């Protein structure tokens, strides 16, 4: 999971669109959703390496925290 505090909303979403096209091999992007005020976003990406995900998501438009999700206790995850 990647939870972002967004400082530049248009720049952030432009970066995410480019990142989607550069997903590491074997990665699946399940969801990208923003708060209604545009200041926060949550992305759920399935991959075996948080560092690989960081490499494509990190940018100057947000501060992002990365966590490994507890899939065994998740409810409603797509895919």
Biopython code that builds the backbone (N, CA, C, O; Angstrom):
import numpy as np
from Bio.PDB.StructureBuilder import StructureBuilder

atoms = [
    (1, "UNK", "N", (0.846, -1.168, 0.000)),
    (1, "UNK", "CA", (0.000, 0.000, 0.000)),
    (1, "UNK", "C", (0.886, 1.223, 0.000)),
    (1, "UNK", "O", (1.942, 1.242, 0.631)),
    (2, "UNK", "N", (0.452, 2.234, -0.706)),
    (2, "UNK", "CA", (1.139, 3.510, -0.711)),
    (2, "UNK", "C", (0.119, 4.569, -0.324)),
    (2, "UNK", "O", (-0.903, 4.733, -0.991)),
    (3, "UNK", "N", (0.400, 5.280, 0.750)),
    (3, "UNK", "CA", (-0.490, 6.331, 1.226)),
    (3, "UNK", "C", (0.252, 7.653, 1.062)),
    (3, "UNK", "O", (1.307, 7.862, 1.661)),
    (4, "UNK", "N", (-0.310, 8.543, 0.244)),
    (4, "UNK", "CA", (0.368, 9.779, -0.117)),
    (4, "UNK", "C", (-0.347, 11.006, 0.417)),
    (4, "UNK", "O", (-1.575, 11.083, 0.400)),
    (5, "UNK", "N", (0.439, 11.966, 0.893)),
    (5, "UNK", "CA", (-0.039, 13.306, 1.206)),
    (5, "UNK", "C", (0.415, 14.174, 0.034)),
    (5, "UNK", "O", (1.613, 14.356, -0.188)),
    (6, "UNK", "N", (-0.536, 14.698, -0.702)),
    (6, "UNK", "CA", (-0.273, 15.350, -1.980)),
    (6, "UNK", "C", (-0.075, 16.850, -1.800)),
    (6, "UNK", "O", (-0.868, 17.524, -1.143)),
    (7, "UNK", "N", (1.009, 17.360, -2.403)),
    (7, "UNK", "CA", (1.275, 18.801, -2.369)),
    (7, "UNK", "C", (0.979, 19.460, -3.715)),
    (7, "UNK", "O", (0.764, 20.671, -3.771)),
    (8, "UNK", "N", (0.963, 18.686, -4.794)),
    (8, "UNK", "CA", (0.697, 19.183, -6.143)),
    (8, "UNK", "C", (-0.186, 18.152, -6.833)),
    (8, "UNK", "O", (0.307, 17.188, -7.419)),
    (9, "UNK", "N", (-1.497, 18.367, -6.758)),
    (9, "UNK", "CA", (-2.440, 17.357, -7.245)),
    (9, "UNK", "C", (-2.275, 17.036, -8.734)),
    (9, "UNK", "O", (-2.175, 15.858, -9.076)),
    (10, "UNK", "N", (-2.242, 18.025, -9.639)),
    (10, "UNK", "CA", (-2.068, 17.666, -11.053)),
    (10, "UNK", "C", (-0.747, 16.927, -11.308)),
    (10, "UNK", "O", (-0.717, 15.951, -12.058)),
    (11, "UNK", "N", (0.325, 17.385, -10.696)),
    (11, "UNK", "CA", (1.626, 16.744, -10.868)),
    (11, "UNK", "C", (1.633, 15.324, -10.337)),
    (11, "UNK", "O", (2.219, 14.430, -10.948)),
    (12, "UNK", "N", (0.979, 15.112, -9.191)),
    (12, "UNK", "CA", (0.910, 13.780, -8.595)),
    (12, "UNK", "C", (0.223, 12.796, -9.529)),
    (12, "UNK", "O", (0.743, 11.708, -9.775)),
    (13, "UNK", "N", (-0.948, 13.169, -10.054)),
    (13, "UNK", "CA", (-1.695, 12.248, -10.904)),
    (13, "UNK", "C", (-1.007, 12.048, -12.247)),
    (13, "UNK", "O", (-1.093, 10.964, -12.824)),
    (14, "UNK", "N", (-0.329, 13.068, -12.754)),
    (14, "UNK", "CA", (0.466, 12.880, -13.975)),
    (14, "UNK", "C", (1.574, 11.860, -13.739)),
    (14, "UNK", "O", (1.827, 11.001, -14.583)),
    (15, "UNK", "N", (2.239, 11.962, -12.576)),
    (15, "UNK", "CA", (3.301, 11.021, -12.224)),
    (15, "UNK", "C", (2.737, 9.605, -12.100)),
    (15, "UNK", "O", (3.359, 8.647, -12.560)),
    (16, "UNK", "N", (1.559, 9.469, -11.478)),
    (16, "UNK", "CA", (0.955, 8.142, -11.332)),
    (16, "UNK", "C", (0.604, 7.532, -12.685)),
    (16, "UNK", "O", (0.785, 6.332, -12.893)),
    (17, "UNK", "N", (0.107, 8.348, -13.594)),
    (17, "UNK", "CA", (-0.229, 7.825, -14.929)),
    (17, "UNK", "C", (1.019, 7.303, -15.623)),
    (17, "UNK", "O", (0.976, 6.262, -16.279)),
    (18, "UNK", "N", (2.132, 8.019, -15.485)),
    (18, "UNK", "CA", (3.387, 7.541, -16.080)),
    (18, "UNK", "C", (3.873, 6.284, -15.366)),
    (18, "UNK", "O", (4.370, 5.357, -16.005)),
    (19, "UNK", "N", (3.730, 6.253, -14.038)),
    (19, "UNK", "CA", (4.169, 5.094, -13.250)),
    (19, "UNK", "C", (3.397, 3.842, -13.656)),
    (19, "UNK", "O", (3.962, 2.748, -13.681)),
    (20, "UNK", "N", (2.129, 3.990, -13.970)),
    (20, "UNK", "CA", (1.316, 2.842, -14.356)),
    (20, "UNK", "C", (1.912, 2.147, -15.572)),
    (20, "UNK", "O", (1.860, 0.922, -15.674)),
    (21, "UNK", "N", (2.465, 2.904, -16.475)),
    (21, "UNK", "CA", (3.076, 2.335, -17.665)),
    (21, "UNK", "C", (4.465, 1.742, -17.423)),
    (21, "UNK", "O", (5.028, 1.083, -18.298)),
    (22, "UNK", "N", (5.016, 1.985, -16.217)),
    (22, "UNK", "CA", (6.358, 1.481, -15.891)),
    (22, "UNK", "C", (6.325, 0.473, -14.743)),
    (22, "UNK", "O", (7.327, 0.308, -14.047)),
    (23, "UNK", "N", (5.219, -0.189, -14.535)),
    (23, "UNK", "CA", (5.129, -1.162, -13.452)),
    (23, "UNK", "C", (6.213, -2.226, -13.588)),
    (23, "UNK", "O", (6.515, -2.669, -14.696)),
    (24, "UNK", "N", (6.796, -2.634, -12.470)),
    (24, "UNK", "CA", (7.784, -3.723, -12.537)),
    (24, "UNK", "C", (7.118, -5.000, -13.054)),
    (24, "UNK", "O", (5.911, -5.188, -12.903)),
    (25, "UNK", "N", (7.909, -5.859, -13.657)),
    (25, "UNK", "CA", (7.392, -7.133, -14.159)),
    (25, "UNK", "C", (6.680, -7.885, -13.044)),
    (25, "UNK", "O", (7.205, -8.021, -11.940)),
    (26, "UNK", "N", (5.491, -8.366, -13.339)),
    (26, "UNK", "CA", (4.721, -9.141, -12.376)),
    (26, "UNK", "C", (3.873, -8.315, -11.425)),
    (26, "UNK", "O", (3.124, -8.882, -10.629)),
    (27, "UNK", "N", (3.968, -6.993, -11.484)),
    (27, "UNK", "CA", (3.185, -6.132, -10.580)),
    (27, "UNK", "C", (1.771, -5.946, -11.125)),
    (27, "UNK", "O", (1.544, -5.920, -12.334)),
    (28, "UNK", "N", (0.827, -5.816, -10.189)),
    (28, "UNK", "CA", (-0.570, -5.521, -10.541)),
    (28, "UNK", "C", (-1.034, -4.345, -9.704)),
    (28, "UNK", "O", (-0.909, -4.371, -8.480)),
    (29, "UNK", "N", (-1.562, -3.324, -10.337)),
    (29, "UNK", "CA", (-2.078, -2.136, -9.649)),
    (29, "UNK", "C", (-3.559, -2.367, -9.422)),
    (29, "UNK", "O", (-4.335, -2.381, -10.378)),
    (30, "UNK", "N", (-3.962, -2.548, -8.180)),
    (30, "UNK", "CA", (-5.355, -2.886, -7.881)),
    (30, "UNK", "C", (-6.249, -1.665, -7.763)),
    (30, "UNK", "O", (-7.387, -1.682, -8.234)),
    (31, "UNK", "N", (-5.747, -0.604, -7.138)),
    (31, "UNK", "CA", (-6.595, 0.567, -6.936)),
    (31, "UNK", "C", (-5.743, 1.811, -6.715)),
    (31, "UNK", "O", (-4.674, 1.757, -6.109)),
    (32, "UNK", "N", (-6.245, 2.928, -7.222)),
    (32, "UNK", "CA", (-5.694, 4.247, -6.944)),
    (32, "UNK", "C", (-6.897, 5.134, -6.657)),
    (32, "UNK", "O", (-7.768, 5.297, -7.511)),
    (33, "UNK", "N", (-6.946, 5.704, -5.467)),
    (33, "UNK", "CA", (-8.102, 6.515, -5.084)),
    (33, "UNK", "C", (-7.639, 7.715, -4.267)),
    (33, "UNK", "O", (-6.700, 7.625, -3.476)),
    (34, "UNK", "N", (-8.318, 8.842, -4.477)),
    (34, "UNK", "CA", (-7.964, 10.073, -3.770)),
    (34, "UNK", "C", (-9.103, 10.530, -2.873)),
    (34, "UNK", "O", (-10.265, 10.180, -3.081)),
    (35, "UNK", "N", (-8.742, 11.315, -1.878)),
    (35, "UNK", "CA", (-9.763, 11.955, -1.045)),
    (35, "UNK", "C", (-10.453, 13.036, -1.878)),
    (35, "UNK", "O", (-9.896, 13.513, -2.866)),
    (36, "UNK", "N", (-11.654, 13.416, -1.480)),
    (36, "UNK", "CA", (-12.411, 14.395, -2.259)),
    (36, "UNK", "C", (-11.734, 15.762, -2.300)),
    (36, "UNK", "O", (-11.959, 16.526, -3.239)),
    (37, "UNK", "N", (-10.915, 16.085, -1.310)),
    (37, "UNK", "CA", (-10.236, 17.379, -1.335)),
    (37, "UNK", "C", (-8.895, 17.328, -2.068)),
    (37, "UNK", "O", (-8.225, 18.352, -2.199)),
    (38, "UNK", "N", (-8.498, 16.145, -2.546)),
    (38, "UNK", "CA", (-7.300, 16.001, -3.344)),
    (38, "UNK", "C", (-5.985, 16.034, -2.584)),
    (38, "UNK", "O", (-4.920, 16.121, -3.196)),
    (39, "UNK", "N", (-6.043, 15.965, -1.265)),
    (39, "UNK", "CA", (-4.804, 16.076, -0.483)),
    (39, "UNK", "C", (-4.201, 14.735, -0.094)),
    (39, "UNK", "O", (-3.057, 14.686, 0.359)),
    (40, "UNK", "N", (-4.948, 13.643, -0.261)),
    (40, "UNK", "CA", (-4.463, 12.315, 0.130)),
    (40, "UNK", "C", (-4.852, 11.318, -0.955)),
    (40, "UNK", "O", (-5.852, 11.484, -1.653)),
    (41, "UNK", "N", (-4.023, 10.266, -1.077)),
    (41, "UNK", "CA", (-4.326, 9.199, -2.029)),
    (41, "UNK", "C", (-3.838, 7.878, -1.466)),
    (41, "UNK", "O", (-2.865, 7.822, -0.715)),
    (42, "UNK", "N", (-4.539, 6.813, -1.846)),
    (42, "UNK", "CA", (-4.147, 5.459, -1.469)),
    (42, "UNK", "C", (-4.026, 4.647, -2.753)),
    (42, "UNK", "O", (-4.916, 4.657, -3.603)),
    (43, "UNK", "N", (-2.911, 3.951, -2.872)),
    (43, "UNK", "CA", (-2.679, 3.050, -4.005)),
    (43, "UNK", "C", (-2.390, 1.671, -3.443)),
    (43, "UNK", "O", (-1.655, 1.527, -2.467)),
    (44, "UNK", "N", (-2.970, 0.666, -4.064)),
    (44, "UNK", "CA", (-2.691, -0.711, -3.679)),
    (44, "UNK", "C", (-2.108, -1.400, -4.902)),
    (44, "UNK", "O", (-2.758, -1.536, -5.939)),
    (45, "UNK", "N", (-0.861, -1.830, -4.748)),
    (45, "UNK", "CA", (-0.129, -2.478, -5.829)),
    (45, "UNK", "C", (0.393, -3.808, -5.303)),
    (45, "UNK", "O", (1.009, -3.867, -4.239)),
    (46, "UNK", "N", (0.142, -4.871, -6.055)),
    (46, "UNK", "CA", (0.626, -6.193, -5.667)),
    (46, "UNK", "C", (1.972, -6.418, -6.343)),
    (46, "UNK", "O", (2.083, -6.398, -7.569)),
    (47, "UNK", "N", (2.992, -6.633, -5.514)),
    (47, "UNK", "CA", (4.331, -6.935, -6.018)),
    (47, "UNK", "C", (5.157, -7.463, -4.858)),
    (47, "UNK", "O", (4.831, -7.217, -3.696)),
    (48, "UNK", "N", (6.211, -8.178, -5.164)),
    (48, "UNK", "CA", (7.019, -8.764, -4.097)),
    (48, "UNK", "C", (8.096, -7.820, -3.558)),
    (48, "UNK", "O", (8.858, -8.210, -2.674)),
    (49, "UNK", "N", (8.177, -6.592, -4.068)),
    (49, "UNK", "CA", (9.205, -5.664, -3.621)),
    (49, "UNK", "C", (8.652, -4.255, -3.426)),
    (49, "UNK", "O", (8.248, -3.598, -4.385)),
    (50, "UNK", "N", (8.639, -3.798, -2.173)),
    (50, "UNK", "CA", (8.226, -2.419, -1.899)),
    (50, "UNK", "C", (9.197, -1.455, -2.570)),
    (50, "UNK", "O", (8.775, -0.419, -3.084)),
    (51, "UNK", "N", (10.488, -1.775, -2.573)),
    (51, "UNK", "CA", (11.481, -0.885, -3.178)),
    (51, "UNK", "C", (11.221, -0.670, -4.665)),
    (51, "UNK", "O", (11.420, 0.436, -5.169)),
    (52, "UNK", "N", (10.783, -1.696, -5.368)),
    (52, "UNK", "CA", (10.472, -1.549, -6.794)),
    (52, "UNK", "C", (9.284, -0.617, -6.998)),
    (52, "UNK", "O", (9.258, 0.162, -7.951)),
    (53, "UNK", "N", (8.314, -0.695, -6.117)),
    (53, "UNK", "CA", (7.151, 0.185, -6.202)),
    (53, "UNK", "C", (7.562, 1.618, -5.875)),
    (53, "UNK", "O", (7.143, 2.553, -6.558)),
    (54, "UNK", "N", (8.370, 1.796, -4.844)),
    (54, "UNK", "CA", (8.863, 3.133, -4.497)),
    (54, "UNK", "C", (9.567, 3.782, -5.674)),
    (54, "UNK", "O", (9.402, 4.976, -5.924)),
    (55, "UNK", "N", (10.342, 3.004, -6.387)),
    (55, "UNK", "CA", (11.136, 3.531, -7.496)),
    (55, "UNK", "C", (10.272, 4.174, -8.577)),
    (55, "UNK", "O", (10.718, 5.107, -9.245)),
    (56, "UNK", "N", (9.048, 3.693, -8.759)),
    (56, "UNK", "CA", (8.194, 4.280, -9.794)),
    (56, "UNK", "C", (7.203, 5.300, -9.247)),
    (56, "UNK", "O", (6.715, 6.139, -10.005)),
    (57, "UNK", "N", (6.890, 5.253, -7.942)),
    (57, "UNK", "CA", (5.899, 6.169, -7.381)),
    (57, "UNK", "C", (6.491, 7.423, -6.750)),
    (57, "UNK", "O", (5.863, 8.482, -6.784)),
    (58, "UNK", "N", (7.676, 7.326, -6.181)),
    (58, "UNK", "CA", (8.250, 8.484, -5.494)),
    (58, "UNK", "C", (8.438, 9.647, -6.458)),
    (58, "UNK", "O", (8.860, 9.463, -7.600)),
    (59, "UNK", "N", (8.123, 10.824, -5.989)),
    (59, "UNK", "CA", (8.289, 12.024, -6.792)),
    (59, "UNK", "C", (8.120, 13.262, -5.940)),
    (59, "UNK", "O", (7.830, 13.164, -4.747)),
    (60, "UNK", "N", (8.298, 14.420, -6.535)),
    (60, "UNK", "CA", (8.271, 15.677, -5.781)),
    (60, "UNK", "C", (6.870, 16.193, -5.455)),
    (60, "UNK", "O", (6.737, 17.224, -4.795)),
    (61, "UNK", "N", (5.834, 15.503, -5.901)),
    (61, "UNK", "CA", (4.475, 16.017, -5.774)),
    (61, "UNK", "C", (3.722, 15.524, -4.545)),
    (61, "UNK", "O", (2.585, 15.926, -4.298)),
    (62, "UNK", "N", (4.374, 14.639, -3.767)),
    (62, "UNK", "CA", (3.712, 14.078, -2.592)),
    (62, "UNK", "C", (4.749, 13.448, -1.673)),
    (62, "UNK", "O", (5.858, 13.105, -2.083)),
    (63, "UNK", "N", (4.347, 13.310, -0.425)),
    (63, "UNK", "CA", (5.116, 12.521, 0.534)),
    (63, "UNK", "C", (4.356, 11.221, 0.703)),
    (63, "UNK", "O", (3.172, 11.228, 1.040)),
    (64, "UNK", "N", (5.033, 10.102, 0.471)),
    (64, "UNK", "CA", (4.346, 8.812, 0.440)),
    (64, "UNK", "C", (4.950, 7.856, 1.452)),
    (64, "UNK", "O", (6.169, 7.739, 1.578)),
    (65, "UNK", "N", (4.063, 7.172, 2.173)),
    (65, "UNK", "CA", (4.457, 6.103, 3.092)),
    (65, "UNK", "C", (4.062, 4.785, 2.442)),
    (65, "UNK", "O", (3.006, 4.673, 1.820)),
    (66, "UNK", "N", (4.931, 3.787, 2.597)),
    (66, "UNK", "CA", (4.705, 2.476, 1.988)),
    (66, "UNK", "C", (4.570, 1.426, 3.084)),
    (66, "UNK", "O", (5.314, 1.433, 4.065)),
    (67, "UNK", "N", (3.604, 0.521, 2.900)),
    (67, "UNK", "CA", (3.352, -0.537, 3.860)),
    (67, "UNK", "C", (3.062, -1.828, 3.124)),
    (67, "UNK", "O", (2.484, -1.813, 2.037)),
    (68, "UNK", "N", (3.462, -2.946, 3.712)),
    (68, "UNK", "CA", (3.019, -4.233, 3.203)),
    (68, "UNK", "C", (1.642, -4.488, 3.796)),
    (68, "UNK", "O", (1.467, -4.409, 5.012)),
    (69, "UNK", "N", (0.674, -4.789, 2.958)),
    (69, "UNK", "CA", (-0.695, -5.020, 3.411)),
    (69, "UNK", "C", (-0.831, -6.411, 4.013)),
    (69, "UNK", "O", (-0.163, -7.352, 3.585)),
    (70, "UNK", "N", (-1.691, -6.529, 4.995)),
    (70, "UNK", "CA", (-2.016, -7.818, 5.614)),
    (70, "UNK", "C", (-3.196, -8.413, 4.864)),
    (70, "UNK", "O", (-4.345, -8.273, 5.281)),
    (71, "UNK", "N", (-2.901, -9.082, 3.748)),
    (71, "UNK", "CA", (-3.940, -9.635, 2.884)),
    (71, "UNK", "C", (-4.849, -10.630, 3.572)),
    (71, "UNK", "O", (-6.019, -10.743, 3.206)),
    (72, "UNK", "N", (-4.344, -11.361, 4.565)),
    (72, "UNK", "CA", (-5.150, -12.353, 5.259)),
    (72, "UNK", "C", (-6.290, -11.701, 6.050)),
    (72, "UNK", "O", (-7.321, -12.331, 6.285)),
    (73, "UNK", "N", (-6.109, -10.463, 6.452)),
    (73, "UNK", "CA", (-7.139, -9.780, 7.222)),
    (73, "UNK", "C", (-7.800, -8.642, 6.455)),
    (73, "UNK", "O", (-8.534, -7.848, 7.043)),
    (74, "UNK", "N", (-7.551, -8.552, 5.158)),
    (74, "UNK", "CA", (-8.151, -7.500, 4.330)),
    (74, "UNK", "C", (-9.572, -7.887, 3.960)),
    (74, "UNK", "O", (-9.902, -9.067, 3.843)),
    (75, "UNK", "N", (-10.397, -6.883, 3.780)),
    (75, "UNK", "CA", (-11.771, -7.090, 3.353)),
    (75, "UNK", "C", (-12.001, -6.257, 2.106)),
    (75, "UNK", "O", (-11.743, -5.054, 2.108)),
    (76, "UNK", "N", (-12.479, -6.877, 1.053)),
    (76, "UNK", "CA", (-12.884, -6.153, -0.134)),
    (76, "UNK", "C", (-11.798, -5.730, -1.099)),
    (76, "UNK", "O", (-12.048, -4.904, -1.976)),
    (77, "UNK", "N", (-10.583, -6.279, -0.961)),
    (77, "UNK", "CA", (-9.564, -5.928, -1.934)),
    (77, "UNK", "C", (-9.946, -6.478, -3.299)),
    (77, "UNK", "O", (-10.356, -7.633, -3.411)),
    (78, "UNK", "N", (-9.812, -5.649, -4.350)),
    (78, "UNK", "CA", (-10.095, -6.172, -5.687)),
    (78, "UNK", "C", (-9.000, -7.128, -6.134)),
    (78, "UNK", "O", (-7.890, -7.113, -5.603)),
    (79, "UNK", "N", (-9.324, -7.953, -7.109)),
    (79, "UNK", "CA", (-8.369, -8.807, -7.770)),
    (79, "UNK", "C", (-7.871, -9.932, -6.991)),
    (79, "UNK", "O", (-7.053, -10.709, -7.483)),
]
sb = StructureBuilder()
sb.init_structure("model")
sb.init_model(0)
sb.init_chain("A")
sb.init_seg("    ")
for serial, (resi, resn, name, xyz) in enumerate(atoms, 1):
    if name == "N":
        sb.init_residue(resn, " ", resi, " ")
    sb.init_atom(name, np.array(xyz, "f"), 0.0, 1.0, " ", f" {name:<3s}", serial, name[0])
structure = sb.get_structure()
